Amino acid sequence: MEQFYQNKKVLVTGCTGFKGAWMCEALLGMGAEVTGYALEPPTSPALYTVLGLEKRMKTVTGDIRDLDKLLHVFAENQPEIVIHMAAQPIVRESYRDPVYTYDVNVMGTVHVLECVRRSDSVQSFVNVTTDKVYKNREWEWGYRENEELNGFDPYSNSKSCSELVTDSYKNSFFRERETAISTMRAGNVVGGCDFAADRIVPDCVRAAVDGKPIIVRNPYSVRPYQHVLEPVMAYLLVAWKQYENHSAAGSYNVGPEDKDCISTGELATLFCQEWQRISGRAAQWKNVWDGGPHEAGFLKLDSSRIKKTFGWKPRWDVATCLHKTVEVYHAYYEGADVAGIVRRQIREYTKA
C-alpha cells in the first residue's frame, strides 16, 4: 500500500477532524501529496494541530456546502483519489440542529460528488459513512451491506441519505466513466487525542484528568468499538484496490470481530484499567442515565465482504485499542511527543 500511495495526489475532506487527522498522518507517512478541505478544527485542542498538519500539508479552509469553492479546489489540485470524511458526526448534535446536520451530510455529499463528476483527474472516490446507516432492528447478528438503509436519528438518517445520493450519482453519471466509487460503513472508532464532546472515550479522559467520576449515560448499549486505524487503513485499502480494478468498488462494512463488540460500560472499565496502568492514577465510572434522545441499544457489523474481497481483517482487539488510545492521551497531558507516538502506532499497525 505504501508504494501505491507514494506521490499520489489525494484530497481529504474533513481533514481537521479526529479521524481525518489520523488519515492525513497515515497518507503523509506513505509519501502521498495530500490536500485537505475542511472547516477550522472542530475542537481546541485538536489532533490536527497537535500533529502540526497545517505545516506539513496543503489545507484549504472551506465548507463543503460551498460548491463553487470546492470546484475551485478540485480544479487547482487535480486529485487522483478523494476520501470524503467531512460531516456533522454527533448524534446528540443532530437532535439539536437537524437542518444543519442534513445540510452538511447530504448536500455536502452531493457537492463532493458533483466535483468528482466534473473532474477529469479523479480515479477513485471513497465516501465515509457509518454503521448507523442501517435500519436498526436490535438484532444480535451483524448488519450486512444489503440490509435496509434507514437510520433513526437525524445524524444516522442523513448518513443513510448520503449513501443513497452516492448510489444515485454512481448509477446516473459514472457507468461509462473511469472513476471507481465506494461507500465505507465503519463502527465506533476510538483513538488517541479525540477531543469531541458527547463521545465516550473523550468524556472518560476529561473526567480522569480532572479526577472526577466518569459519567456513562447508557452502559448497556453494545457497539462495534475499534481503533481509528482499522477503518482509516481499510478506506485506503479500498481506494487503492478500486483504483487498479474498478470492479472492486462497492459498499463495505468495517467492524471488529464479534468478541470485541462490547457494551459502553465494558469499554469504560477497560479505559479505567488502562488509565491506571499507564498514568498510575485511578479512574472510575458510574451509570447516570440522563433520559437523553433515542440511540440504538445494540449494533454491530458483519465485515465478511471486505474480508473476502480484499483479505482485510482487524489487527487490534479492543483491549489493545484502549491501550494504544490511553498511551496517546497520557503523552499529550504529560507534554510528551504525541506526533512521534502516533507515527509509531501507525507503523506498528501496518506491520501487525
BABAKE-760337 format. One record per atom (N, C-alpha, C, O): x, y, z. Coordinates in steps of 0.1 Angstrom, whole numbers, plus 5000, padded with zeros to 4 digits. Each point is the difference from the previous one (the first is absolute). Example, Ala and Ser with C-alpha at 12.3 -4.5 7.8 and 13.67 -1.06 7.14 Angstrom:
513249435078499150125000500950125000501050005007498650114986500950115000499250115008500550115001
***
This chain:
500849885000499250125000500950135000499750094993501449905015500850125001500650044986500150124997500349784995500550024987499050074991500350084992498449875009499050054991499850155003499850084991500149965022499750145003501150104999499850125001501449834996501250094998499750094989499849964988500250175015499850114990498650014994499750084991499349845014498750014996499350135005500350045011498950024981499350125004498749965006499149954994500850085019498849965008499350125006500750085007498049934991499250115007499249935011499349914998500950155014499249955012499150115004500550115005498249874995499150105006499849975015500149885004499850225004499949975014501349975007500149935010501050124984501349975005500350055014500949955006498450154998500350065014499349925011500250035012498949884984499349925010501049895006501149984995498449955015500849905007500449894990501249974998497849964995500449904991500750054988500949934995498850195000500750064989501450025003500949994991499550055021501450035004500749875000501250004995498349895010500749874999500249964986501049944996497950084995500149974986501250074993500849944993499350195010501050084993501449975005500949994992499249985021501349955005500549874994501149994996497949925002500349874993500550034986500949944995498350144998500450034986501350074998500849964992499550145017501350064999501149915003501150014994498749895015501049905003500349914988501149944999497950054992500249924988500550084988500349944989499950195013500650084990499050064990500450044989498349965015499050064991500050155000500550065010499050004980499950144999498650045004499049984992500850065020498750015007499550154999500750095004498149924992499250135001498849985009499349914998500550185012498949995008499050114997500450114997498349865005499050104999499149985012499349905002500650215007499249985012499850145006500650104996498549905014499850115009501250015009500949915000499250195008501050015011499849885009498949945001502250015006499849895009498850015009499850115006499449794995498850005008500150015015499150035007502149954998500350005014501350085003500850014991499350035021501350065004500349945014499450035010501749894991500949964990499449914989498949955002501950024988499649914989501249924996501150055000498749824996501149924996500750064988501249994998498050074993500650074988501150095003501050014994498850085016501050095004501149945009501150044999498549865009501049935008501149944991501250005004498349944985500949944991500850104991500949964992498750165008500650104991499749994986500850034991498049915006499749974986499850134991500249994988499450125019499950124992501350054994500050074990501149885015501350044995500649894990501050034993498349865006500649884993499249964988500449914992498550165006499149964988499250134996499950095008499649914980499250114996498649985005499449904997500150205010498650005005499350124996500450115002498449874991499150114997498950015010499349905001500650215005498950025010498750034992499950104993499149825008498850024992498949905005500249905007498650134989498849935003499649914988499950054989499849825013499649924989498650044995499649954989499750145018498850054994500350124990499050054994502249995005500450104990500549934987501249974999497950014992500349924988501150074992500949944995498950195003501050084991501449995005500949974993499350045021501350005005500649854999501249994997497949925005500549864999500449964986501049934998498250124992500449984986501350064997500849944992499550185013501350064998501149925006501149994993498749955019501149925006500349874991501149974998497849974997500249894991500850044988500949934996498750184998500650044987501550035002500849984992499550095020501350045002501049895004501150004997498349905010500949895006500049874992500849925002498150064990500049884991500249875008500949934996498350055014500249875008499749884992499150004991501749895011499749874994499149925009499349914995500850115018499249925010499450105009500650105005498149884998499250095010499549915011499349904997501050145015499449935012499150115007500450105005498349874994499050105006499649965014499349915003501350175006499849985015499350125007499649985011500250134982499350115006498649975004499349954992500350095020498749965005499750075013500950055007497849964996499550035014499849865006499149934997501850035012500149855004499349975013500149885004499350215003499549975014498549985000499350094995500349805011498549975000499350115008499050054995501549985017499250105008500050134994499050075001502049974992500050134993499050004988499450104997500449784997499050004990498650025005499150044992500649925020498750035006499950155003498950064998502250015006500050145003499950084987499350115000501349854989500050084988499949904988501049984993497849975004499849904989500250064987500549944991499150195007500150064987501550014996500449974988500550085021501450014997500649864997500849984991498749925017500549864998499749954986500949954993497950075003499649954986500750084990500449954989499750185013500750094990501449954998500549994988500349995023501449964998500149864995500749974990498549945016500349854997499349964987500549904994498550175001499349964988500550094988500649954991499150185011500450094989501650014999500550024989500149965022501550004999500549894991500950014992498449875010500449884992499750034985500749974991498150095006499650044987501150094994500449984988500150125019501050094995501349934997500650024989499849895020501349934997499849914988500950004991498049935008499849914988499950084987500549964990498950165011499950094988501450044996500350014988500650025021501450034997500749894993500750014991499049865015500649894994499549984986500849964991497950065007499449984987500650104989500249964989500150165016500650104990501549994999500650074992500049845016501549995000500449904989499449894999501750144995500649904991501249925007500549914994499850135018501249945006499649895010500849915002498050095004499749915011499849864994499149984992501649925013499949864996499349925011499549894997500650155016499549925011499450095010500650105005498149874999499350095010499449905011499449904997500950145015499449935012499250095008500550105005498249874997499250085009499949925013499549895001500950185010500049945013498750035007499750125002499649785002498750025007500149945014500850045007498349864996500049965014499249875001499349964991501049965020499249885003498550035002499249924999500550215004498750045004499150024988498850055002501649934986499250024988498949895000498950034993501249865013499149894999498750035009500150065010498849894985498850005009500349905011500149884998500050175014500449925012498849925006499150065005501049814993499049915005500449945014499449905005501750155000500649945013500349854999499949935009500550034979500349864998501349975007500950095002499349785001501249965007501149974990501249975004498550024983501049984990500450134993499350105000501849904993500550124993499250034987499649914993500350225005499350044987501049984988501250035001498149934988500849984988499750124990499050075002501849944988499950114991498750014992499650104995499749785004498750004993498850035009498849984995501450055018498950035009499450144997500650084993498249945011499350134998500750115006500450005012499750114980500650135005498950095005499250054992500849985021498950085005500350045015499449955009501750134993500450045013498850075008499250074993500849925020498950055008500150155002499250084997501949965009500250145004500550084989500449954989499650195012500450084988501449974995500250004988500749985021501449974996500049874992500550004988499049895017500049874994499250014987500549944990498450125010499250014988500750084989499949974988500750145016500750084990501249924993500250024988500449895020501049924994499449894991500649964990498249995013499349914991499750074987500249954989499450185012499850084988501250024992500050004988501250025019501250024993500449874992500550014989499249885017500249874992499150004988500549964989498350085012499149994989500450104989499949984988500550145016500550104991501249954992500150014988500849925019501249944993499649904990500550004989498549915015499649904991499350064987500249954989499050165014499450064988501050064991499949994988501050085017501150064992500749904992500350014988500149885019500749894994499249944988500649984990498150005012499249944990499750104988499949964989500050175015499550104990501250054992499850034988501449985018501050084993501349924998500950054993499349845013501349935000500049864994501049935001498050044992500049864994501050004989500649894998499650224995501050004989501350075003500850024992499350025021501150095004501149915006499749905006501550144993501249935006500250055014501150055004497949945004500150045015499349895008498849974998501949975011499549905009499550075013500650095006498249864998499350075012499649895010499349914996501050115016499649925011499550085012500450115002498749825006499750065013500549905011500049884998500450185013500649925011499350035013499850115004499749785002499250015012500749955012500149875002500550215007500849965011499350015013499050075001501549855008499450005014500650125008500650094995499149915018500450115009501550005001500649905005500150214992501450005001500550075012499450105005501749855001500750075011501550004996500549924993500150185013501550014998500550125007499250085006502149944994500650115008499650144995500050024988499850075021499850144998498750034992500150094991498849845011498750054996499550085012499949965011499750174986499650095010498550044998499650105006499749834986498650034998499149995012500349925009498650154991499049995011499149884996499949964989499549995022499049894998500549884993499349934993502050035010500649884996500649935012500650075008499249804993500349945013501550015004500250035012500749944979501450015005500550145003500650025011499150084981500450145004499350045013500750065008498149894994499350035013500849935012500150065010500349824987500849925010501350085004500350015011500450034978501350075003499850135007500750035010498350054986499850135007499749985015500650075008498649834995499749975014501249955008500250045011500549874982501249945007501150115003500650005010499650094980501050105002499650105011500850045008497949984994499550095010499849935013499650065010500649814991499849925012498549985004499749995012499450024978498649985002499549874995500649944992498350015014499449884994499650014986499550114996500649794996499650004986498549974999499549915006499850184988498649994998499749924987500450044989498949845013499649924989498550004999499349965009500250104980498650014999499249874998498949995005501749924987499349874998501149894999500449974989499949975022501149915000499749864994500949924998497850064998499649874995499950004985499849904994500450224999499950004986501349934994501150035005498749884985501149934994500450064987499150034992502249995006500450074988501349934994500749935008499550084979501249944994501250095001500550064991500049955022501250095002501249954994500349885000500550214994501249964993501050125000499650115000501749864999501050114999499850074987499749944989500550195011499850084988500949964988499550024989501649915013500849964989499449884993500349984988498849955018499349894993499250054988500349964988498850145014499350054988500950084991499850004988501050085018500950094991500849924990500050034988500649865017500849924991499149924990500449974989498450005016499049934991499650094989499949964988499850175015499750104989501150014990499750004988501550005017501150024990500249874992500450014989499449875017500049884993499049994989500449974988498450075014498950004990500350104989499949974988500550155016500450104991501149964990499950034988501049905017501249944992499549894991500250014988499149905018499649884992499050034989500149954988498950145014499150044990500650094990499650014988501550075015500750084991500649914989500050034988500549855016500749914991499049904993500349954990498550035017499049914994498650055004499649985011499850094980498750075003498949905004499050045006501149844990499049905004500049975015499149945006502050115001500049985015499250105007499849995012499750124981499250105007498749955005499449904994500150155017498749965006499850065013500550115003498849835006499750045014500749905009499849884998500950175012500749915009499850045015500250125003499549785005500050025014501449985006500849924994499650165016501349985006499750005016499850105006500249784999499849995014500949905007500749924993499350075020500849915008499449865000498949984995501949925010499549875002498950005010499950095008499249814992498950005009500450015014499350075008501849874996500450005014500350145005500150035012500250064979500450145003498850104999500250125002498649834995498850085001499649995015499349915004501050205003499750005014499150115004499850094992499749915020499250115005500850125004501249995002498150124999500750135003500649995015501050055002498349885006500549985014501349925000500950035007499149864985501249924999501250084994501149995005498650104986501050094994500550095011501250025001497950045007500450095010500949935011501050055005498749824998500849925009501449984994501050015007499149954980501349994994500850135000501250005003498150114995500750135000500650025014501250045002498049945009500550025013501249925003500950045007499149834989501149915002501350054994501050015005498850034982501250054992500550145006501250025000497850065004500450135005500949995013501050065001498549855007500849975013501449944996501050035007499049874984501249934997501050104994501249995003498450104988500950094993500350135008501250045000497850025006500250125008500449995014500550085006499149805000500249985014498950065009500150005012498950064981498850065007498849924998499749964989499550035022498749924999499050084992500050135000499149804994498850064993498849915003500249885001498650175000498849925001498950064993499950124997499149805000498850054992498749965008500049915008499050174989498749975006498950014990500150084990498949845012498850004991499150125003499450015011500450084980499250115002499150024987500350074991498649865009499150014989499350135000499350045010500850044980499550145000498750024992499650114998499849784997498850014993500250074987499050074995502149924999500350074987499349954989499149905001501150154987499349964988500349864996501049945004498250004987500149864996501449974994500450084991500249825013501249944994499949855000499449955009501149994981499949854998500649935013501050055005498449844999500449935011501149894996500949985008498949964981500949894995500350024986499150024991502249985005500450034987501449944997500950025007499149894983501349954995500049974985498949994995502250004999500149984986500649864996500749945007498850024981500649884994501050054990499650064990501749915012501050054991500549894990501250014995498049895003500449894992500450044985500949944995498450165000500350044986501450054998500749964991499750145017501350064999501149895003501150014994498649905015500949905003500249904988501249974996497749994998500149914988500650074988500849944993498850195005500450074987501550045001500749984990499750075021501450055001500949935010501250045001498349875006500849935010500350095012500949975008498250134994500250095012499549935012499149915000501550125012499549965012500450105011501050064998498349955013500550085011501349965005500349885002500650225002501349975005500050005015500749925006498650175000500150025015498749975006498950054996501149875015498749975007499750135009500850095000498149905007499550125007500950035012500250125003500549785003500950035011501250084995500550095006500149864982501150074994499650144996500850095002498049924993499550134995500050105012500450114998499149855013500050095012501450035005500250115004500749794995501350035005500750114991500650095005499249894982500650104990499450145002500750104999498049905004499350125001500550085012500350125000499749815012500450075012501550044999500450105006500449824987501450044999500250144993500850085005498449954985500150134993499450115009500750105001498249885005499450105009501050035012500250125003500449785003500950025011501250084995500450095007500149884982501150084994499650144998500850095003498049944992499650144998500050075013500550115001498949835010499850085012501350005008500250085009500849844988501350015006501050084992501150025004498450044985500950084991501049934993501150054996498749825001500949914993499850024985499250084995501649844997499950014985498949924994500149894997498750185003498849934995500249964985499649894996500950204996500249974986500849884998499849914991501350085016500949884999499349875004500249904993499050115017499249885005499049964989499849884997499550224998499049974989500649934988499549904995501750165001500749944988500449865004500049914991500550075021500549865004498849905000500149894995498750165010498949915000499549964985499649894998500550214993499749974986500949904995499649904993501750115010501049904995499749865006500149904994499650105019499649885007498849934994500049884998499050204998498849954995500349934986499549894997501350194995500249954986500949875000499949924991500850065020500949885001499249885007500549895000498450145006499249905007499649894992499349905004
***
